[in-house]
Amino acid sequence: MDKRIGIIGIVVEDLSSAERVNAILHDYANLIVGRMGIPYRERGVSVITLIVDGSNDDISALTGKLGRIPGVTAKSMVTKNNK
Protein backbone atom coordinates (compact mmCIF):
# COMPACT_ATOMS: atom_id res chain seq x y z
CA MET A 1 0.00 0.00 0.00
CA ASP A 2 1.25 3.51 -0.81
CA LYS A 3 2.58 5.48 2.14
CA ARG A 4 2.40 9.24 2.49
CA ILE A 5 3.79 11.79 4.88
CA GLY A 6 1.22 14.04 6.48
CA ILE A 7 0.30 16.26 9.36
CA ILE A 8 -2.64 16.07 11.72
CA GLY A 9 -3.77 19.09 13.72
CA ILE A 10 -5.79 18.37 16.86
CA VAL A 11 -7.57 20.89 19.07
CA VAL A 12 -8.83 19.57 22.40
CA GLU A 13 -11.48 21.96 23.74
CA ASP A 14 -12.81 19.57 26.39
CA LEU A 15 -9.75 18.69 28.45
CA SER A 16 -11.57 15.73 30.01
CA SER A 17 -11.25 14.08 26.56
CA ALA A 18 -7.44 14.14 26.71
CA GLU A 19 -7.23 10.58 28.04
CA ARG A 20 -9.25 9.23 25.09
CA VAL A 21 -7.09 11.21 22.66
CA ASN A 22 -3.91 9.77 24.15
CA ALA A 23 -5.33 6.21 24.04
CA ILE A 24 -6.06 6.54 20.31
CA LEU A 25 -2.64 8.05 19.65
CA HIS A 26 -1.10 5.09 21.48
CA ASP A 27 -3.06 2.68 19.24
CA TYR A 28 -1.66 4.42 16.14
CA ALA A 29 1.89 4.93 17.47
CA ASN A 30 3.31 3.09 14.44
CA LEU A 31 2.16 5.97 12.19
CA ILE A 32 3.45 8.82 14.35
CA VAL A 33 6.88 10.20 13.47
CA GLY A 34 6.69 13.22 15.78
CA ARG A 35 4.31 14.93 18.17
CA MET A 36 4.12 18.40 19.71
CA GLY A 37 1.53 19.38 22.28
CA ILE A 38 0.92 22.90 23.54
CA PRO A 39 -1.50 23.70 26.37
CA TYR A 40 -3.05 27.09 25.58
CA ARG A 41 -4.21 27.88 29.09
CA GLU A 42 -5.51 31.37 28.32
CA ARG A 43 -8.05 29.82 25.91
CA GLY A 44 -8.63 26.61 27.89
CA VAL A 45 -7.60 24.30 25.05
CA SER A 46 -4.70 22.07 24.09
CA VAL A 47 -3.27 21.97 20.57
CA ILE A 48 -1.46 18.86 19.31
CA THR A 49 0.35 18.50 16.01
CA LEU A 50 1.44 15.16 14.61
CA ILE A 51 3.78 14.24 11.79
CA VAL A 52 2.59 10.92 10.39
CA ASP A 53 3.83 8.41 7.81
CA GLY A 54 1.36 5.80 6.60
CA SER A 55 -1.29 4.89 4.08
CA ASN A 56 -3.98 7.41 3.27
CA ASP A 57 -6.54 5.01 4.78
CA ASP A 58 -4.64 4.70 8.07
CA ILE A 59 -4.14 8.46 8.38
CA SER A 60 -7.83 9.05 7.63
CA ALA A 61 -8.86 6.40 10.18
CA LEU A 62 -6.75 8.05 12.88
CA THR A 63 -8.12 11.50 12.06
CA GLY A 64 -11.69 10.20 11.99
CA LYS A 65 -11.41 8.46 15.36
CA LEU A 66 -9.98 11.59 16.94
CA GLY A 67 -12.67 13.79 15.40
CA ARG A 68 -15.46 11.62 16.82
CA ILE A 69 -14.40 12.34 20.40
CA PRO A 70 -16.65 15.04 21.92
CA GLY A 71 -14.79 18.32 22.35
CA VAL A 72 -12.03 17.37 19.89
CA THR A 73 -11.42 18.64 16.37
CA ALA A 74 -8.90 16.92 14.08
CA LYS A 75 -7.87 17.71 10.50
CA SER A 76 -5.23 16.10 8.32
CA MET A 77 -3.21 16.99 5.26
CA VAL A 78 -1.08 14.52 3.29
CA THR A 79 1.54 14.82 0.59
CA LYS A 80 0.55 14.35 -3.04
CA ASN A 81 3.46 12.06 -3.74
CA ASN A 82 3.51 8.60 -2.29
CA LYS A 83 6.37 6.17 -1.72
Kinemage of the C-alpha trace (Angstrom):
@kinemage 1
@onewidth
@group {chain A} dominant
@subgroup {mainchain}
@vectorlist {calphas} color= white
{ca met a 1} P 0.000 0.000 0.000
{ca asp a 2} L 1.249 3.513 -0.805
{ca lys a 3} L 2.576 5.481 2.141
{ca arg a 4} L 2.397 9.238 2.494
{ca ile a 5} L 3.789 11.794 4.884
{ca gly a 6} L 1.223 14.040 6.480
{ca ile a 7} L 0.304 16.263 9.361
{ca ile a 8} L -2.643 16.070 11.717
{ca gly a 9} L -3.771 19.089 13.723
{ca ile a 10} L -5.794 18.370 16.855
{ca val a 11} L -7.569 20.894 19.074
{ca val a 12} L -8.834 19.571 22.404
{ca glu a 13} L -11.483 21.961 23.738
{ca asp a 14} L -12.814 19.566 26.390
{ca leu a 15} L -9.752 18.687 28.449
{ca ser a 16} L -11.574 15.733 30.007
{ca ser a 17} L -11.254 14.081 26.564
{ca ala a 18} L -7.441 14.142 26.705
{ca glu a 19} L -7.226 10.577 28.041
{ca arg a 20} L -9.251 9.229 25.089
{ca val a 21} L -7.093 11.214 22.657
{ca asn a 22} L -3.911 9.765 24.152
{ca ala a 23} L -5.334 6.214 24.039
{ca ile a 24} L -6.064 6.540 20.312
{ca leu a 25} L -2.640 8.049 19.650
{ca his a 26} L -1.104 5.089 21.484
{ca asp a 27} L -3.062 2.682 19.244
{ca tyr a 28} L -1.665 4.423 16.138
{ca ala a 29} L 1.888 4.926 17.465
{ca asn a 30} L 3.313 3.087 14.443
{ca leu a 31} L 2.162 5.973 12.195
{ca ile a 32} L 3.454 8.824 14.351
{ca val a 33} L 6.884 10.198 13.472
{ca gly a 34} L 6.689 13.223 15.779
{ca arg a 35} L 4.315 14.935 18.167
{ca met a 36} L 4.123 18.397 19.710
{ca gly a 37} L 1.527 19.376 22.276
{ca ile a 38} L 0.925 22.897 23.543
{ca pro a 39} L -1.496 23.700 26.372
{ca tyr a 40} L -3.046 27.085 25.583
{ca arg a 41} L -4.214 27.875 29.095
{ca glu a 42} L -5.511 31.370 28.321
{ca arg a 43} L -8.046 29.822 25.914
{ca gly a 44} L -8.632 26.614 27.891
{ca val a 45} L -7.597 24.299 25.052
{ca ser a 46} L -4.698 22.073 24.091
{ca val a 47} L -3.268 21.969 20.573
{ca ile a 48} L -1.463 18.864 19.313
{ca thr a 49} L 0.350 18.505 16.012
{ca leu a 50} L 1.443 15.161 14.613
{ca ile a 51} L 3.776 14.238 11.794
{ca val a 52} L 2.586 10.917 10.392
{ca asp a 53} L 3.828 8.407 7.809
{ca gly a 54} L 1.362 5.803 6.598
{ca ser a 55} L -1.286 4.894 4.085
{ca asn a 56} L -3.984 7.407 3.271
{ca asp a 57} L -6.545 5.006 4.778
{ca asp a 58} L -4.641 4.702 8.066
{ca ile a 59} L -4.143 8.465 8.377
{ca ser a 60} L -7.833 9.048 7.634
{ca ala a 61} L -8.859 6.404 10.181
{ca leu a 62} L -6.751 8.055 12.881
{ca thr a 63} L -8.119 11.504 12.062
{ca gly a 64} L -11.693 10.199 11.993
{ca lys a 65} L -11.415 8.455 15.365
{ca leu a 66} L -9.984 11.587 16.943
{ca gly a 67} L -12.666 13.792 15.402
{ca arg a 68} L -15.463 11.623 16.815
{ca ile a 69} L -14.400 12.344 20.398
{ca pro a 70} L -16.653 15.041 21.918
{ca gly a 71} L -14.790 18.323 22.350
{ca val a 72} L -12.033 17.368 19.893
{ca thr a 73} L -11.419 18.640 16.366
{ca ala a 74} L -8.904 16.916 14.080
{ca lys a 75} L -7.872 17.709 10.500
{ca ser a 76} L -5.226 16.102 8.324
{ca met a 77} L -3.215 16.988 5.264
{ca val a 78} L -1.082 14.520 3.295
{ca thr a 79} L 1.538 14.817 0.586
{ca lys a 80} L 0.546 14.354 -3.040
{ca asn a 81} L 3.462 12.061 -3.741
{ca asn a 82} L 3.511 8.599 -2.290
{ca lys a 83} L 6.366 6.167 -1.721
